Amino acid sequence: MSLIKGETGDWEIVLGLEVHAQVISDAKLFSGAPTAFGADPNTQVSLVDAAMPGMLPVINAHCVEQAVRTGLGLNARINLRSVFDRKNYFYADLPQGYQISQYKDPIVGEGEIEIDLEGGKSRTVGIERLHLEQDAGKSLHDQHPSQTYVDLNRSGVALMEIVSKPDMRSADEAAAYLTKLRSIVRYLGTCDGNMDEGSMRCDVNVSVRKLGGSLGTRCEIKNVNSIRFVKQAIEYEARRQVEVIEGGGTIVQETRLFDPGRGETRSLRSKEDAHDYRYFPDPDLLPLILKPEFVEGIKASLPELPDAKKARFVKEYGLTPYDAGVLVAERDTAEFFETVAKGRDAKEAVKLVTGDFFAMLNRRGATIGQSPISALHLGKLLDLQADGTISGRIAKDLFVAMEETGKDPAVLVEERGLKQVTDTGAIEAAIKAVIDGNPDKVAAYKAKPTMFGWFVGQVMKATGGKANPKVVNETLRKLLDG
């Protein structure tokens, strides 16, 4: 919980989020039109999507399955009977003049998400409901100086609206909630979570109250498309509401927009209540009835989700909760780590993956799938260190060579002659050469033993970094102290 310091004391923020997650499906919710992102305007529009007279919606069974799958991933109740309603309102990019959605009888009921907070803390955020609905089209205001263009490619695309309970108390908690929700739907394969492409959008409900007081009037901030902007919008809006109330004003329930350039929210319209939408059951769609065995079949196919995977990583690999949390945030990352760590020292694996490997990805602006170094090759790099073929210093150079070439590290070791020198005779000869060539340094070492590190560095330099560090240290100390 984070409090706002006002002139009249501390204020508490109360937050609820409505997340619109685009369903991963090759076809729309009620038509067979494609859903690929980035197509030319109005090239993915069926007669149903364009609301041509006489066109009837037909439910996409895959979208229903995806909604149930998501509900199960949120530990939520699956309603075996749900109803599609018409939500009536006017937008230029809503061809029918209504949106097919769900109101009183959604497909998924109450559930919960465990969010991860700083300091290893966690808390539970309740899910109020998940319902299926069709998306509207998109109005383009920047294509012409005096006209608005409409692209209906998005019209009819299946959305899951996931509504939280007002359980969050800070911008950081809202960010943690969105991060975990995005991770869950990506694991499930039900939404790609790409907020920059609009396939996951968030409406933020913000209100403030004195500690222990009754709930304040909320304002809804529409269509925020990044977690960073969600945090900024919450912090600005909460502060604005406190200043209005303490200045003697009243918070009006309304819809607001967040302006990222200015870092502020601004009023869009007064907030409609549900009755303003004139909901009624869609006469073209029968109630959706699910069989218990259908739900159980989906439940049996669920993958291991982030929380369960995190607990297993802590138990099975001896990782810290923090490291485990970082690794399981994305399914690809978790699978990559497990390939590297299998049958090896897990602590060395996590150090390599979250250290040099992640740094390399960040530097290249690459994803796991675009990495020039495979998990198999990264695991082999650890093997070469563990069996003494290469030293830790050589491993650093070898990692760079693997990034540059994409080659198997064992092949690179042979090609570049990088095998570690373990021949004690060769190492002793190199040490004696350093000692004999630096009598002044030997004298300095006798007076100041901390000079030992200088000799180690010179020997490693003389051997091209290939000498076994343990043998170097033992032999060097014996010869200097003898």
C-alpha positions in Angstrom: 0.0 0.0 0.0 1.2 3.5 -0.8 -0.4 6.5 0.7 -0.8 10.0 -0.7 0.3 12.8 1.7 -2.4 15.5 1.5 -2.9 18.7 3.4 -5.6 17.0 5.5 -3.7 13.8 6.1 -3.0 10.5 4.4 -5.2 9.2 1.5 -5.5 5.6 0.3 -5.7 4.7 -3.4 -8.2 2.1 -4.4 -7.7 0.4 -7.8 -9.6 -2.0 -10.0 -8.5 -3.0 -13.5 -10.5 -4.0 -16.6 -8.1 -5.8 -19.0 -9.2 -6.4 -22.6 -7.2 -9.4 -23.8 -7.4 -10.3 -27.5 -8.0 -14.1 -27.9 -5.4 -16.0 -29.9 -7.6 -17.4 -32.7 -7.3 -17.5 -36.5 -10.9 -16.3 -36.9 -13.1 -13.7 -35.2 -15.6 -14.4 -32.5 -18.7 -14.6 -34.7 -17.3 -14.9 -38.2 -14.6 -16.7 -40.2 -12.6 -13.5 -41.1 -8.9 -13.6 -40.3 -7.3 -11.8 -37.3 -3.6 -11.3 -38.3 -2.1 -8.1 -37.0 -0.8 -5.4 -39.4 -3.0 -6.2 -42.5 -4.0 -3.4 -44.8 -7.1 -1.5 -43.6 -10.5 -3.2 -44.3 -9.0 -6.4 -45.8 -10.1 -8.7 -43.0 -13.8 -7.9 -42.8 -16.6 -10.4 -43.4 -20.2 -9.4 -44.1 -21.0 -10.2 -40.5 -18.2 -7.9 -39.2 -19.5 -5.1 -41.5 -23.1 -5.6 -40.2 -24.6 -6.2 -43.6 -28.4 -6.9 -43.4 -29.4 -10.5 -42.8 -25.9 -11.6 -41.6 -26.1 -13.8 -38.5 -23.4 -14.4 -35.9 -22.0 -18.0 -35.4 -20.0 -18.6 -32.3 -16.3 -19.6 -32.7 -15.9 -22.7 -30.5 -12.1 -22.2 -30.3 -12.7 -18.7 -28.7 -15.0 -20.3 -26.1 -12.3 -22.9 -25.3 -9.7 -20.1 -24.9 -11.9 -18.2 -22.5 -12.5 -21.4 -20.4 -8.7 -22.1 -20.5 -8.0 -18.6 -19.2 -10.6 -18.8 -16.5 -9.1 -22.1 -15.2 -5.6 -20.4 -15.3 -7.0 -17.7 -13.0 -8.4 -20.3 -10.5 -11.9 -19.0 -11.4 -15.3 -20.6 -11.5 -16.4 -21.7 -15.0 -20.1 -21.0 -15.6 -21.7 -23.9 -17.5 -24.4 -21.5 -18.7 -23.6 -18.0 -20.1 -25.5 -15.6 -22.2 -24.5 -13.1 -24.9 -26.1 -9.7 -24.8 -26.3 -6.7 -27.0 -24.6 -3.7 -25.5 -26.1 -0.7 -27.3 -24.0 2.5 -27.9 -22.9 4.5 -30.9 -19.4 4.7 -32.3 -18.5 5.3 -35.9 -16.3 2.2 -35.8 -19.1 0.0 -34.4 -21.0 -1.1 -37.6 -23.9 -2.8 -35.8 -24.7 0.1 -33.4 -24.2 -2.5 -30.6 -21.5 -4.7 -29.3 -22.1 -8.4 -28.6 -20.9 -8.9 -25.1 -21.9 -10.7 -21.9 -23.4 -8.9 -18.9 -25.2 -10.7 -16.1 -24.2 -14.2 -17.1 -20.5 -14.3 -18.1 -18.6 -17.4 -19.1 -16.2 -17.1 -16.1 -17.0 -16.0 -12.6 -14.8 -15.2 -9.6 -11.1 -16.1 -9.4 -7.8 -14.8 -8.1 -4.2 -13.9 -9.0 -1.2 -14.0 -6.7 1.0 -11.0 -7.4 4.7 -10.7 -6.6 5.9 -7.5 -4.9 9.3 -6.1 -3.8 11.1 -7.8 -1.0 9.8 -11.2 -1.8 6.2 -10.3 -0.6 3.1 -11.3 -2.4 -0.7 -10.8 -2.1 -3.9 -12.0 -3.7 -6.0 -9.9 -6.0 -9.5 -11.1 -6.7 -11.0 -11.6 -10.2 -14.6 -10.5 -10.4 -15.4 -12.0 -13.8 -14.1 -12.8 -17.3 -16.5 -12.4 -20.2 -16.3 -12.8 -24.0 -17.1 -9.9 -26.3 -16.4 -8.7 -29.8 -14.0 -5.8 -30.4 -15.0 -2.6 -32.3 -13.2 -1.3 -35.3 -10.6 1.5 -35.2 -11.1 5.2 -36.0 -8.0 6.9 -37.6 -7.9 10.6 -36.9 -4.5 11.3 -38.3 -4.9 10.3 -41.9 -6.8 13.4 -43.1 -7.0 17.0 -41.9 -10.8 17.1 -41.6 -12.0 13.5 -41.9 -11.9 10.4 -39.8 -11.1 7.1 -41.5 -12.5 3.8 -40.2 -10.6 0.4 -40.3 -12.9 -2.5 -39.6 -10.1 -5.2 -39.5 -10.4 -5.4 -35.7 -14.3 -5.4 -35.7 -15.5 -8.7 -34.4 -12.2 -9.9 -33.1 -12.7 -11.9 -29.9 -11.8 -10.2 -26.6 -11.7 -11.5 -23.0 -12.6 -8.7 -20.6 -10.9 -9.6 -17.3 -12.3 -7.5 -14.5 -10.5 -7.4 -11.1 -11.9 -6.6 -7.8 -10.9 -3.2 -6.3 -8.1 -4.9 -4.3 -5.1 -3.0 -5.4 -3.7 -0.1 -3.3 -0.7 1.3 -5.3 0.6 1.8 -8.9 3.2 -0.8 -8.2 0.5 -3.4 -7.2 -1.4 -2.6 -10.5 1.9 -3.1 -12.4 2.5 -6.4 -10.7 -1.0 -7.5 -11.4 -0.7 -6.7 -15.1 2.7 -8.4 -15.3 1.4 -11.6 -13.7 -1.8 -11.6 -15.8 0.2 -11.2 -19.0 2.5 -14.0 -18.0 -0.4 -16.3 -17.3 -2.2 -15.7 -20.6 1.1 -16.2 -22.5 1.7 -19.5 -20.7 -1.8 -20.6 -21.5 -1.5 -19.5 -25.2 -4.8 -17.6 -25.0 -3.4 -14.0 -25.6 0.0 -12.8 -26.8 -0.1 -9.9 -24.3 1.5 -7.5 -26.8 0.2 -4.2 -25.4 2.1 -2.2 -28.0 0.0 -3.9 -30.7 -3.2 -3.3 -28.8 -3.9 -7.0 -28.2 -3.9 -6.3 -24.4 -5.4 -3.0 -23.2 -6.3 -1.8 -19.8 -9.0 0.4 -18.3 -7.9 1.7 -14.9 -10.5 2.5 -12.2 -9.1 4.9 -9.6 -10.6 6.4 -6.5 -9.2 7.7 -3.2 -10.4 7.6 0.4 -9.2 8.4 3.9 -7.8 5.4 5.7 -10.7 3.3 6.9 -13.2 5.5 5.1 -15.9 4.5 2.6 -15.1 4.1 -1.1 -14.7 7.3 -3.0 -16.1 8.1 -6.4 -14.1 6.4 -9.1 -12.9 7.7 -12.5 -12.1 5.3 -15.3 -9.0 5.8 -17.4 -9.6 4.2 -20.8 -7.3 2.1 -23.1 -3.9 2.5 -21.4 -1.5 0.4 -23.5 1.6 -0.1 -21.4 2.4 -1.0 -17.9 4.6 2.1 -17.5 1.7 4.3 -18.6 -0.7 2.5 -16.2 1.6 3.4 -13.3 2.0 7.0 -14.5 -1.8 7.4 -15.0 -2.6 6.1 -11.5 -0.1 8.3 -9.8 -1.3 11.4 -11.6 -5.1 10.7 -11.2 -4.9 9.8 -7.5 -3.0 13.0 -6.8 -5.5 15.0 -8.9 -8.5 13.5 -7.0 -6.9 14.3 -3.6 -6.2 17.9 -4.7 -9.8 18.3 -5.9 -11.3 17.0 -2.7 -9.0 18.9 -0.4 -9.8 22.1 -2.5 -13.5 21.7 -1.7 -14.5 20.2 -5.0 -16.3 16.9 -5.8 -15.0 14.0 -7.9 -17.4 13.4 -10.8 -17.7 9.8 -12.1 -16.4 10.0 -15.6 -14.2 8.4 -18.3 -10.8 10.0 -18.7 -7.9 9.5 -21.1 -4.2 9.4 -20.3 -1.9 11.6 -22.3 1.6 10.0 -22.2 3.3 13.2 -23.6 2.0 15.4 -20.8 1.9 12.6 -18.2 -1.7 13.6 -17.2 -5.3 12.4 -17.5 -8.0 14.5 -19.0 -11.8 14.2 -19.1 -13.4 12.4 -22.1 -17.1 12.0 -21.1 -19.3 11.4 -18.1 -19.3 7.8 -17.1 -22.3 5.7 -18.3 -24.0 3.3 -16.0 -24.9 -0.1 -17.2 -28.6 0.9 -17.9 -27.3 3.5 -20.3 -26.1 0.7 -22.6 -29.6 -0.9 -22.7 -28.3 -4.5 -22.4 -30.6 -7.3 -23.5 -29.9 -10.9 -24.6 -28.9 -11.2 -28.3 -31.9 -12.8 -30.0 -29.6 -14.4 -32.7 -27.5 -16.3 -30.1 -28.8 -19.1 -27.8 -27.4 -19.3 -24.3 -24.0 -21.0 -24.3 -24.2 -24.3 -22.5 -21.0 -26.1 -21.6 -20.7 -29.8 -20.6 -18.6 -30.5 -17.4 -16.5 -33.0 -19.4 -15.6 -30.2 -21.8 -14.3 -28.1 -19.0 -12.5 -31.0 -17.4 -10.8 -31.8 -20.7 -9.4 -28.3 -20.9 -8.3 -28.4 -17.3 -6.3 -31.6 -17.9 -4.4 -29.9 -20.8 -3.3 -26.9 -18.8 0.5 -26.3 -18.7 2.5 -25.7 -15.5 1.7 -22.1 -14.7 4.2 -19.4 -13.4 3.4 -19.8 -9.7 3.7 -23.6 -9.7 6.9 -23.4 -11.8 8.4 -20.8 -9.5 7.7 -23.1 -6.5 9.3 -26.0 -8.3 12.4 -24.1 -9.3 12.9 -23.1 -5.7 12.5 -26.6 -4.5 14.1 -28.6 -7.3 17.0 -26.3 -8.3 17.6 -24.6 -4.9 17.0 -21.1 -6.5 16.1 -18.0 -4.5 12.5 -16.9 -4.9 13.7 -13.8 -6.7 15.8 -15.7 -9.3 13.0 -18.2 -9.8 10.5 -15.3 -10.3 12.7 -13.7 -13.0 13.1 -17.0 -14.8 9.4 -18.0 -14.9 8.1 -14.6 -15.9 8.1 -15.8 -19.5 7.5 -19.4 -20.6 10.3 -19.3 -23.2 12.8 -18.1 -20.6 11.8 -20.8 -18.1 12.1 -23.6 -20.7 15.5 -22.2 -21.9 16.8 -22.2 -18.3 15.7 -25.8 -17.7 17.5 -27.0 -20.8 20.7 -25.2 -19.6 20.4 -26.4 -16.0 19.4 -30.1 -16.6 21.9 -32.4 -15.0 24.2 -29.4 -14.1 25.0 -27.1 -11.3 21.7 -25.0 -11.2 23.3 -22.1 -9.4 26.0 -21.8 -12.1 23.3 -22.1 -14.7 21.1 -19.3 -13.2 24.2 -17.1 -12.8 25.1 -17.6 -16.5 21.6 -17.2 -17.8 20.6 -14.1 -15.8 24.0 -12.6 -16.1 26.0 -12.7 -19.4 23.2 -14.3 -21.4 20.5 -11.7 -20.4 23.0 -8.9 -20.9 23.7 -10.2 -24.4 20.0 -10.2 -25.3 19.5 -6.7 -23.9 22.5 -5.4 -25.8 21.2 -6.9 -29.1 17.5 -6.0 -28.4 16.7 -9.7 -29.0 14.3 -12.2 -27.6 15.1 -15.7 -26.5 13.9 -17.0 -29.8 16.3 -14.7 -31.6 19.4 -15.6 -29.5 22.5 -16.6 -31.5 23.4 -18.9 -28.6 21.1 -21.9 -28.0 20.3 -23.4 -24.6 22.1 -26.6 -25.7 25.3 -24.7 -26.4 25.1 -22.7 -23.2 24.8 -25.9 -21.3 27.9 -27.3 -23.0 29.8 -24.2 -22.0 29.1 -25.0 -18.4 30.2 -28.6 -19.0 33.5 -27.4 -20.4 34.1 -25.4 -17.3 33.0 -28.2 -14.9 35.3 -30.8 -16.5 38.3 -28.5 -16.5 38.6 -28.2 -20.3 38.4 -24.4 -20.0 39.0 -21.8 -17.2 36.5 -19.2 -16.1 38.4 -16.5 -17.9 38.4 -18.5 -21.2 34.7 -19.1 -20.7 34.1 -15.4 -20.9 36.0 -15.2 -24.2 34.3 -18.3 -25.5 30.9 -16.9 -24.7 31.7 -13.9 -27.0 32.8 -16.2 -29.7 29.6 -18.2 -29.4 27.6 -15.0 -29.8 29.6 -14.0 -32.9 29.5 -17.4 -34.6 26.6 -19.4 -33.1 28.9 -22.4 -33.0 29.1 -25.2 -30.5 31.6 -24.2 -27.8 33.4 -27.5 -28.0 34.1 -26.9 -31.7 35.3 -23.4 -30.9 37.7 -24.7 -28.2 39.3 -27.1 -30.8 39.4 -24.5 -33.6 40.9 -21.7 -31.4 43.1 -23.9 -29.2 41.4 -22.7 -26.0 41.9 -25.9 -23.9 43.0 -25.2 -20.4 46.6 -26.0 -19.5 46.6 -28.5 -16.7 50.2 -29.8 -17.2 51.9 -28.9 -13.9 55.3 -29.0 -15.5 54.3 -26.4 -18.1 52.6 -24.2 -15.5 55.6 -24.5 -13.2 58.0 -23.4 -16.0 55.8 -20.4 -16.7 55.8 -19.4 -13.0 59.6 -19.8 -12.7 60.0 -17.5 -15.8 57.9 -14.8 -14.1 59.7 -15.1 -10.8 63.2 -15.1 -12.4 62.3 -12.1 -14.5 61.0 -10.0 -11.6 63.3 -10.2 -8.6 62.2 -6.8 -7.4 58.6 -8.0 -7.3 59.6 -11.1 -5.4 61.2 -8.9 -2.8 58.1 -6.7 -2.6 56.0 -9.8 -2.2 58.1 -10.9 0.8 57.4 -7.6 2.5 53.8 -7.3 1.2 52.0 -10.7 0.5 49.1 -8.9 -1.2 51.5 -8.7 -4.2 50.5 -12.4 -4.8 47.7 -11.4 -7.2 50.2 -9.6 -9.4 52.1 -12.8 -10.0 48.9 -14.7 -10.7 48.0 -12.1 -13.4 51.4 -12.4 -15.0 51.3 -16.1 -15.1 47.8 -16.1 -16.7 49.0 -13.5 -19.2 52.0 -15.6 -20.1 49.8 -18.7 -20.7 47.2 -16.8 -22.6 44.7 -17.3 -19.8 44.7 -21.1 -20.4 46.5 -22.2 -17.2 44.3 -23.9 -14.6 43.8 -21.2 -11.9 43.9 -23.7 -9.0 47.2 -25.2 -10.2 48.7 -21.8 -10.7 47.7 -20.6 -7.2 49.1 -23.7 -5.5 52.3 -23.9 -7.5 53.0 -20.2 -7.3 52.5 -20.0 -3.5 54.8 -23.0 -3.1 57.6 -21.4 -5.2 57.3 -17.9 -3.7 57.2 -19.1 -0.1 59.7 -21.9 -0.5 
